[in-house]
Amino acid sequence: MAKIDQAKHKKEWRELYQRIKGVLQIYGEDEEAGVGDYFLIDDIIDPNTHLLQIQKLHMLRPEIMNSVQRVLRGFPDWQIKVFVISPEEKTIIDPENGLLLRSDGIIDTLDRTLLPPKHRGLQYEGSRRPPKHAKR
């Protein structure tokens, strides 16, 4: 495996973070304490991955997720894991059962059985299910 250029990696991470945040700010408020609409985690936890915690379920709307996914065009090595922690809606969906946004589209592993009924019909145009053997 090629050695990661740390400076380049950090620069790309920061650039993508700012772009993702810019898109999300159009639709809601970023807040860590669970009172905002979402929380874009501002730490590198997983290489080449941004983590987006949805706190209000309206943020899962297809137009929002598609807008966020488009930020990754030109960054084929990066992804955004979208998961849900919504105390207000009594809904928790871990990153492995959420959405995976990549430059080439959305991989939809969203466990809709964990969502309130009014959100179970969410469909993401052009999304695909992961291959059975694939690890996220």
C-alpha positions in Angstrom: 0.0 0.0 0.0 1.3 3.4 -0.9 2.3 5.7 1.9 -0.3 8.4 2.4 1.0 12.0 1.8 -0.2 13.4 5.1 -0.1 17.0 4.1 -2.1 16.4 0.9 -4.6 14.1 2.8 -5.2 16.8 5.5 -5.6 19.5 2.9 -8.2 17.4 0.9 -10.0 16.5 4.2 -10.3 20.1 5.2 -11.4 21.2 1.7 -14.1 18.5 1.6 -15.2 19.3 5.1 -15.7 23.0 4.2 -17.6 22.0 1.0 -19.9 19.5 2.8 -20.6 22.0 5.5 -21.4 24.7 2.9 -24.0 22.5 1.3 -25.5 21.3 4.6 -25.8 24.9 5.9 -28.4 25.6 3.2 -30.7 23.0 4.7 -30.2 23.1 8.5 -28.0 23.8 11.5 -24.8 22.0 12.5 -24.8 21.2 16.2 -23.0 18.5 18.2 -25.2 18.4 21.2 -28.2 16.8 19.4 -30.2 20.1 19.2 -29.2 20.9 15.5 -30.3 19.2 12.3 -27.0 17.4 11.8 -23.5 17.2 13.0 -20.6 17.0 10.6 -17.9 15.4 12.6 -14.8 17.6 12.5 -12.2 15.0 13.2 -10.4 12.4 11.1 -11.6 9.2 12.5 -11.5 7.0 9.4 -9.0 7.8 6.6 -10.7 9.3 3.4 -14.1 9.3 5.2 -16.2 12.1 6.5 -18.9 11.2 9.1 -22.3 12.9 9.0 -24.6 12.4 11.9 -28.2 13.2 11.1 -30.1 14.5 14.1 -33.4 15.6 12.4 -34.7 13.2 9.9 -35.7 15.8 7.3 -32.0 15.9 6.5 -32.2 12.5 4.9 -34.3 13.9 2.1 -33.0 12.8 -1.3 -32.3 16.3 -2.6 -30.1 17.0 0.4 -28.2 13.7 0.2 -27.7 14.1 -3.6 -26.4 17.6 -3.0 -23.9 16.4 -0.5 -22.9 13.5 -2.7 -22.1 15.8 -5.6 -19.4 17.5 -3.4 -17.3 14.3 -3.8 -17.1 14.6 -7.6 -13.4 14.9 -8.4 -12.5 13.1 -5.1 -12.8 9.4 -6.1 -10.9 8.2 -3.0 -13.2 9.8 -0.5 -16.6 8.9 1.0 -19.1 10.2 3.5 -20.8 7.8 5.9 -24.3 9.1 6.9 -25.8 7.7 10.1 -28.7 8.8 12.4 -28.8 9.7 16.0 -32.1 11.4 16.5 -33.3 11.5 20.1 -36.3 13.6 19.1 -37.5 10.8 16.7 -36.2 8.0 18.9 -34.1 6.7 16.0 -30.5 5.5 15.9 -29.0 4.0 12.8 -25.3 3.2 12.9 -22.9 4.0 10.0 -23.0 0.4 8.7 -26.8 0.7 8.3 -26.9 4.2 6.9 -25.9 5.7 3.5 -22.5 5.7 2.0 -21.9 8.7 -0.4 -19.1 8.3 -2.9 -18.0 10.3 -5.9 -19.8 7.8 -8.2 -23.1 7.6 -6.3 -24.9 6.6 -3.2 -24.6 3.1 -1.7 -27.9 2.6 0.1 -27.7 0.4 3.1 -30.2 2.5 5.0 -32.2 0.3 7.4 -35.6 1.8 6.8 -37.2 -0.5 9.5 -35.5 1.7 12.1 -37.1 4.9 10.7 -40.5 6.3 11.7 -43.2 5.2 9.1 -43.3 8.6 7.4 -39.6 8.3 6.4 -39.5 4.7 5.3 -40.3 5.4 1.7 -37.1 7.5 1.1 -35.6 6.7 -2.3 -32.3 8.0 -3.6 -32.2 8.2 -7.4 -29.4 6.3 -8.9 -28.4 4.7 -5.6 -27.4 1.1 -5.4 -27.2 -1.6 -2.8 -23.7 -2.8 -1.9 -22.5 -6.1 -3.2 -23.2 -9.0 -0.8 -19.5 -9.5 -0.1 -18.4 -5.9 0.1 -17.2 -4.3 3.4 -18.0 -0.7 3.9 
